[in-house]
Amino acid sequence: MKAVLVLSFIFVGVSIFAQQATLDTLKVNNLDQVTIVGDRAKSIPGSGQYISIRKLEKLNQPNVNNILRVIPGVNIRDEEGFGLRPNIGLRGTPVNRSAKITLMEDGILIAPAPYADPSAYYFPTFARMQGVEVLKGSSQIKYGPYTIGGAVNLLSTAIPSVFKGFAQLSYGSFGTNQERIWIGDGRKNFDYVFEVNRIASNGFKVLDNGGNTGFDRRDVMGKLRWHTDENARISQSVTLKLLNTTEAGNETYLGLTYDDFKANPLRRYSGTQNDFLDLKHNHISLNHTIIPTKNVTINTTAYYSYTFRDWDRASTFGGKSINNILADPIANLDGYEIMTGKKNGDVESQASNRTYFSKGVQTNAQYLFSTNKINHRIQLGLRYHLDQADRYATSSSSFMIDGILVQTGISFKGNKENQIRNAKSFATYLSYDLSYKGLKLSPGVRYEKINFDFQNYGNADNARIGTALKSAKNDIAILLPGLGFNYEFNPNMSTFGGVHKGFSPPGMPSVASTTGQAKAETSINYEVGYRYHSSGFNAQLVGFINNYGNILGSDNVSGGGAGTGDMFNAGHAKIQGLEIGLEYDLLHKKTIATGLKLPISIAYTYTDATFQETFVNGGGDWGSGTIYKQDVIPFITPHLLTTSIGIENKRFNATIIGRYTGQTRTKPGQGAIIVPTENVKYNDVNDIAGFLIIDVSANYKFTKNFSLFSTIINVTDSKSIVANLPQGYRPNMPLSLNFGLKVDF
């Protein structure tokens, strides 16, 4: 362990200040409506980090997983290697489909149905983002509904204040390519930006019988803004945002057995050749901002999103389920050989057709005033939100013949799943910031009222007449107080901390539970931290404790369960840890004379997560049976370390970044560690070994408007197992090279 940590410190790299003109150097009107941290990261009474476009431009990473790892407290499980459907947790929240954190784009909830069905099967294309904000701690109560771990806000391309355009073209290993162009302008009363982005790949996995294992994702976005004259007595603006995203993905849930992984970690079984994801997403929002007086600002946004996802995946081979085959390929040899195309036989697939709607209106009012030497800021927020998940799952039959899958029939629609999930919520918060000299106190309270409505029509009523309808409702109302503080000893040094009540909704009520209905997930969260900022050196250290009154387990195929979507009460739990973030320019005293910078950075997270009572688990991602007090909560990595080193001058910058993920429990327990090896059955494994991935990025500016860039992913061509979910062992992206051109105009 120590040797690996030392190595990861050696293979480091930092985000180097980009040389080309960037979006965040432009004036952006109305930024407060979309940012949750921004430039306030150094003074908020809580842990907040902001990754600017300058850092993103240096790293040239279209994979959000690789970017978020530079922030302490972020836990990620890799899946398909490109970061299209990331699994993100904050401060020990479950990572599966990022379902337990508040996900936003430009300040608006972005999960397809954040209350009714929060699993983020749609995630915005990260390649078109200009910034990322992560908020943890007591300040996050403004950004629910998931307030235990924190919030992630992605910032899309902003409207520039003057005419500007940008184009990017890249190509690399596995046919991975990106084409992006945007153009925008700011006029006297009318501003705009239009963007087109495409990112695609042939995929790095190799099908037994050949074929594409990649994807093709396309985005079209537009923003139009009208605003009053600069000298208007009352300043106002109205911004319309439109977004369309499509994805065609040759993606599967199925990984590999251990023996097959060791032989070729990039292999993909012949039985998955027809697995396919069809994704469509549309979003529209209308924002109105008004400043009726110099001390009052009101932002109001109405939004609507539609997401369609149909993921067709193989589910059984020769009548044997994938989980049974993985558990014992020898005992289920016929199924294994059909899955690998070595034997002819029947294959059953399931198409999970889901349509999501999400709509609402939210408003935030801010009032600033001063009394003597005390500054005050009062914020009031309201949001009324509706969302729905319409779920059909339909089976189809195929026949494997000489390694080729031939479809032989399709069942009637909804014969595997046929249900509608509805949620309605009203949320409001009130926060108050009091600043006196170096002290800022920030008490606040959040209120959530949620109505859940679950309708299960059964697998035989595809017309939804209601002959076998089972329905259930659940209403929740909860008050969530919090208090944070920040004290500046001097302009370079401060301490902060807070306590708040955290909350996650319990999901849909069950119509078939044998262990009782899931309750809301609640916790009392504490944090205390220290910040230091000076020329060439930045540091932040934070300790946190999340005491759960009730933690919830879940049952999802993507998390290793059966896929019912049910939630399970697990009672008391404690998650505690330490976050350390350091940045230092080794040449900061010589930069003026030499024009050279040599920055380094360290982001380290330690997390200890244990159940605090004994209970019988209802199934799902944590398995069945008794879970004991002090058992480790699975899928939460205790040690995470990202370190980096870079070099930069006026024309050139290069970054080496090392990401170490420590060993991770995959089952609850506190006994001996069992990692994947020969002669160890899949279901007996309870831990994934740690691994280190090293990337390199470089940029060269050869004219004012033209820049060349290159990235090398996984320099050492690590072949470690990065996950054993959803079904089987999965690899990281292998060694790959990418070249590109950026143009500003």
Secondary structure, DSSP 8 states (H G I E B T S, - for coil): -HHHHHHHHHS--------S--GGGS--TTGGGT-SSGGGGGTSSSEEEEE-HHHHHHHT---HHHHHTTSTTEEEE--SSS-SS-EEEETT---GGGTTSEEEETTEE-SSBTTTB---SS---GGGEEEEEEEESGGGGGS-S--SS-EEEEEE----SS-EEEEEEEEEGGG-EEEEEEEEEE-SSEEEEEEEEEEEE--S-EETT-----EEEEEEEEEEEEE--TT-SSEEEEEEEEEEEEEEE---SB-B-HHHHHH-TTEE-GGGTT-EEEEEEEEEEEEEEEEEETTEEEEEEEEEEEEEEEEEEEEEETTEEHHHHHH-TTTTHHHHHHHTTSS-EEEEEEEEEEEEEEEEEEEEEEEEEEETTEEEEEEEEEEEEEEEEEEEEEEEEEEEETTEEEEEEE--TTSSEEEEEEEEEEEEEEEEEEEETTEEEEEEEEEEEEEEEEEE--TT-TT---TT-EEEEEEEEEEEEEEEEEEEEETTEEEEEEEEEEEE---S--SS-SS-----EEEEEEEEEEEEEETTEEEEEEEEEEEEEE-EEE--GGGTS-S---EEE---EEEEEEEEEEEEETTTTTHHHH--B-EEEEEEEEEEEEE-S-EEEESGGG-EEEE-TT-B-TT--SEEEEEEEEEE-SSEEEEEEEEEE--EESSSBSS------TT--GGG--EE--EEEEEEEEEEE-SSSEEEEEEEESTT----EEE-TTBSBEE---SEEEEEEEEE-
